Amino acid sequence: REVTTTFLDSFARSLAGLRPPIRPAVPVAASDFRAMPPRKRRRDVEEPAEGASPLPDDEARDAANTDRSPPPALDARAAAAAAVLAEELAEEDGNGEDAAEAGRAAERRERAGRASRDCPYLDTVSRSLLDFDFEKCCSVTLSPNNVYACLSCGKYFQGRGPNTQAYTHSLEATHHVFMNLESAKVYCLPEGYEVVDRSLDDIRYVLNPSFTPQQVGELDAKRHWSRGLDGTDYLTGAVGLNNLKATDYVNVVLQALMRVSPVRNFFLAQKAAHAGNQSLMVQRFGELTRKVWNSRNFKGQVSPHEFMQAVLAASKRRFLVDAQGDPMEFLMWLLHTLHHDLSGKKKGGKSVINRCFQGELEVTTVGGDAAVAPEKMPFYMLALDLPQAPLFQDVMEKNTIPQVPLYQILQKFDGETEYEVLRGGRKKFKVSRLPRYLIVHHKRFTRNNFFVEKNPTIVTFPVKNLQLSDHIPVPNGPDGKPAPSKYNLVANICHDGKPEVGSYRAMVYHRADGNWYETQDLTVTEVLPQQVVLTECYLQIYELQPEVGSAGAAAGAALKAWVGILSGEALRAAPSRMD
């Protein structure tokens, strides 16, 4: 800056002789100078010192001519140089202002950092009032965008700036700690600074639980008991589901699917993989699965509220909250929807759903002159017909409820028994490929134009070691020997009461605990295996067991690969023979 000023002064003095002298400043009285308007004050008017008397015009001219020191005369080049200098000076002043502003911003950040670490309102957080199972929308505007949860009362509000619902709530209710439900960041309102404190990590984990592959692998090996904030103990994975009104048919299906290890592991460990999936059903089912198996919940129950909202939208209100539905229909719809959304294809495709539940039937049409080749049909479920219940009372004036063993009604799939099919003639069925998990549906309800009739027949079945090869023909494995066909029961859904006013409950097997639990909405109680077979079973899920020994080594390796599915790469690398 000094070098530039010196250059301009010398340059101006060199040009002083090329211009005519300008008129010197004319001194005026101090009182007259102050009386002049600011715009009329010229630079060539010189203000005299206080108390000085003005000189006559002639004397002023003489004094000016004898003692004249003309200011530098600038031409166009000098004016341009002066403009450059002025810009440089202004830029330096601006840089100084920016530096000062940056210093003030750093001071504000430091002050906010101290406040965020020393928030005085953390003791107002009430974890017992927090519930993240419900739809995340503002309780005032019902908007799902930019929603914050008040950690003092548990209500949801939108925004955190001035004139927003969360800001207004903080002033009216003196509740100051809010958490963003998307980013899980915590802010103090109305001050607006972010709260950084590790004591809030448990709330973040309940909002969005996550699992490592090691934790997923230990779910079936280690039993983990937890305690809620109300002091009640609950077993991880054996928690109750809230009945929103008439959603017991949904709760039993969800409890049964939580026993299918590959499906559960996929949605626990594949959070990052299916987070980008645009399907709302996939996201909501994954969130519900992680909440059910979360060992750090504040309570021993989960509400499937957000999941049911997605079901209402995806099924076009086929399955309602206030009207009881059929668990079999809901299970089939849910499996097909998840498979289509995960595979991205309406027909065909591969996903964890069809790899676990899809088998294959060989259907032969009987009758007609021309021979018809057997048709291969995939299936998710085997439907078994129950014998008719007696219509009349016996001599003791009681209706005897018949009992039928499971292997007897399985004869439908022996490949020899003919069955009359509506609008399809007579057909024979044979299982040509067994699924990893076998879903069995007992056709207990019969619908007509007037009412729904329930068949009370009791089906006796084994809880463990159901050997299908002893009752129906099974396909051969790659080695030419019969494929593994020994199944263990993992979930049993039964119906109690009349068809119109009855209710559903599920009995599930907890692998890590080794016990059976009866779940009916929020109630979870331990039961004996002998009590499972005394129910009016409606839906059952069996798990295929590997054979022990050299003959079953290949099957055991394939089953081990299924149980170890934790990533999309492992899922895609699964053996094609298990499709």
Beta strands, then each sheet from edge to edge (+ up, - down):
strand 1: 26-27
strand 2: 45-46
strand 3: 147-150
strand 4: 156-158
strand 5: 177-180
strand 6: 186-188
strand 7: 193-195
strand 8: 225-227
strand 9: 233-235
strand 10: 240-241
strand 11: 301-302
strand 12: 359-366
strand 13: 375-379
strand 14: 382-385
strand 15: 403-405
strand 16: 414-421
strand 17: 425-433
strand 18: 437-443
strand 19: 445-447
strand 20: 452-454
strand 21: 458-460
strand 22: 466-467
strand 23: 486-496
strand 24: 503-510
strand 25: 515-520
strand 26: 523-527
strand 27: 537-544
sheet 1: 1+ 2+
sheet 2: 4+ 3- 5+ 6- 7+
sheet 3: 8+ 9-
sheet 4: 10+ 11+
sheet 5: 13+ 12- 17+ 16-
sheet 6: 14+ 18+ 27- 23+ 22-
sheet 7: 14+ 18+ 27- 23+ 24- 25+ 26-
sheet 8: 15+ 21+
sheet 9: 19+ 20-
end
